[in-house]
Amino acid sequence: KMKKIKIFISILSICLIVGCAAKKATAPQDVLSAVFSPQGYLYIEQDDGYSVCGIDTLGNIINCQPLEIPHSDDFRLIAIDTPNNRYFYAGDDSVFMFDRTTGLTRPMTRGAFAENVECARVSPTGEFLAFSSALWKLGDVSYWRLVIVDAIEGGIVHYCDSLLAPDAFQWINQNRLGYIILWNAQGKFDTLGAMFDTHRRVVLSTRDRTTDFLQVPCNPVLSYDGVWKVNIIDSVATIEQLKQLPQPDEEQNP
């Protein structure tokens, strides 16, 4: 019986992402913003609230369903942890999480670290949230702040004040976030790749300062795998395909 339930849930998830026989393609109207979840769902904000939509293999937005989560002009949705039914928001000077299962909110951080949040990414396990914020300048040089918080209990576990750009970070695996910093090497500015290990809570330099790990820079309108981009033109949301869909492993097919 448990096996049948798991199969049903898997089929339901596939239907939402790629569509089943009853799929309904649409181009949502009056769209204010949109953000992807790690699982490929598209969360669309409109005047009356949020909807969650799937994307089929042709890039059509399908099966949009209303979603009852907090909605206000005072804060915006920045990231989603779909498996755990948690939603992350940024306000003027705070980042908080709404747990849809319990109906409760929990602050992640507030103050200077939460100002001007640009982009956010949930770790593969949902344990951590990384985001860029607080543009600041030193002379003619601009820096961004990278912040990593405990996405369950809240609180900062790591931050870096010399992020190269608001999109210059990516989760490499469930325990490591790669990012690019701008540093002063004997009076000359250069870039350096770094990794934060959430398990050991240490910062590691990449070999030869390489930044090749950054394959899909953080962008709220870009899917986590870099395949899809949502464009909002005249308040209408459409999908643009940026690269080929991953091919299934032929050896695993029956």
C-alpha angles and dihedrals in degrees: 000000000000089000090054091051092051091049091050092051091049092051091048091053092049091050091054094049104039102012134244132225093294096049117141118206117211143164104224114229132213091025118176100181143339136206134184127230120220088253093059100258117140118224113202126196120211133167093272097045141278135325129192117220139181129225121222126214091268093056097256119146106236145175097016112189129186113253123206104219131126115292127182143141087239096067140019137213111256106167142004134212098199100181092054095038093237128143128198124211138185124211131176094294107355142070117204141170129230116206106207092193094060098023090231131127127216128193114238097187139323142194125042093350091060100046121118097359109198108178137357137194130192116221117248092258095043092240097116140033121207122193141164122233148146109048109213136173138223105194107308094340120098124209135184129209122238115206128187118192135184100259093203106043100015128232133112117280097175141358137179125198097198104064109155096223138349091259098044099111140074138175106251095187138336093289105033135066116193120206141166122236131194112227139176112242108188094321095319122101118229139163126251131190118227138177129209113208107209092192097055095024093228136126117235128192117230119243111276088357088281120174096191091116090076099092099144112029116210112273126153092218093049123083116240092250093048094238100112135042124188115219121198111200121169088349092302119121120218133166127240121196111223100180142001121291114255111267118235118246103265092206090062094052116097 
